[in-house]
């Protein structure tokens, strides 16, 4: 036997999805997180899983990990001390940035303080031109003096960002060699290696973030590797990237910034896997946890990729799954704004003190409290009763809000849920309607601990009729790690007109990227038969300021006319018009190398079971605030492929609760997912 374990570390729980690669047997597990050292919860969880399955640690072949360590370090400003070495005259670029306010209407809000204070930013005389010519050689004696100042500053890491290093990296490479030789134990990040793309500010910011995170991630990954190694030296560790693929632990040491949105990306990958099994190529995901909700749009079993994001207030120029995150979760707090209107979120009660019903000291009304008051959550508690819930405490927390509004507690709770649903609907519109996609043609896939509770409300507000609830919605991020590819992205910026005369030059750039990807695949020991390459071109009309990613059907470059048509289709989708007569240019060439997994096969259609499912009990549930329905409660593990239910109903399982309104219809498909048809 060989087991593959996916581990997703959250703020409250660490989730495990275990897969026997020989038999297809799956097992899920949840354990309390250990925020002081996330590696401890992982190792303790692996021990518990091995004990429950009765397997030896030698049977665990791979461990894939989605981590929030980088994200938390940025949010809490707990990274390393960083120095910056840049081209003479560009010392203040990190602070000047782009003249766009963080929030349009917040006139007094400043950009976050730079991670590198000005006295640790150093200029060196060197200059590359836009065509890659060395106009001024690197001042090596001057750099040696800078190295002495950096050594005296006792920093943890150095970021190197030279002008036009994405075209010609020789000066950065030489500077890195000099600084590494003179600064023992100091991490060195250079922009031409972290992300060799144009746009100086974003490239410099991304490189600084990478250097800032290196000391933190290096300590954590070293500790994780040591502890897992004590269990078994045969366990291979993969770290999830924000782009949705796994990288080796050594590569994560070098590029920790690529883990900044590691967890949500794993959820999107897991959603694609479930969508394939259920043969639903187009879905909108809703990952609702305790603090936030992440939404993404999947077309043809693939997500879009964004290359410009903000993490912790800082711009990051890296490929990331295009996910929109808002402050809407089970712990989102209800409060009154200065205008007297009731709001829900983005502030959250978190895991501690948590919602009032947790009994950990929380007194503010949250989304979880509202669901408990309305009977939508079991009074027995979460995790099959392992986490007790206090319904009386929820009522006490909501009562002051109800009194101010002049409503009953139930009506107030219903209103709180309507507000948080409206927030999630707006987030979904951002990734769908605002980008030219009609959500009514998609299925809604809710997951996370709270997603299935609110799915019908969200779907109905968007006119979506179909809802697909995965078999283990609260563990889907961990499952996504198990089914993720080993993957790496390579990029070259070469501004090239879309013309037949430029085709040989374009093919030469792609050949260089393919060779680089091949060397990486060799280093990872990936067999030739398991390799796959995906090609994307960032294109725009000449004179435009921003480009659109155009995914090509294969790694082979088509003719110029075909490229123009692909770009026109992408432009039409995004902006509502296209002009095939206007000149077009390519800015970035992107190639993704990955190790192909075995194709996901949809299970055969299920036969209808001979007997209908029996409810495990009943309880009053408020679908409307006026009155409660005596609603049947079903256990998820009692529902088999082919079973059908009619609402109202509540389906409970270890990691989530699914709600069916009166008139809704639920069918268990062959893959074990719940397919809900929402009533009009």
Beta strands, then each sheet from edge to edge (+ up, - down):
strand 1: 3-9
strand 2: 13-20
strand 3: 26-32
strand 4: 60-66
strand 5: 82-87
strand 6: 121-124
strand 7: 127-128
strand 8: 134-136
strand 9: 157-161
strand 10: 187-190
strand 11: 236-240
strand 12: 246-248
strand 13: 283-288
strand 14: 293-299
strand 15: 302-303
strand 16: 305-311
strand 17: 314-321
strand 18: 324-326
strand 19: 332-336
strand 20: 342-348
strand 21: 443-447
strand 22: 466-469
strand 23: 486-497
strand 24: 531-541
strand 25: 548-551
strand 26: 584-595
strand 27: 617-621
strand 28: 629-635
strand 29: 644-646
strand 30: 649-652
strand 31: 657-660
strand 32: 665-668
strand 33: 674-677
sheet 1: 3+ 2- 1+ 4+ 11+ 12-
sheet 2: 6+ 5+ 9+ 10+
sheet 3: 7+ 8-
sheet 4: 15+ 14- 13+ 21+
sheet 5: 15+ 14- 18+
sheet 6: 16+ 17-
sheet 7: 19+ 20-
sheet 8: 22+ 33- 32+ 29-
sheet 9: 23+ 26- 24+ 25-
sheet 10: 27+ 28- 30- 31+
end
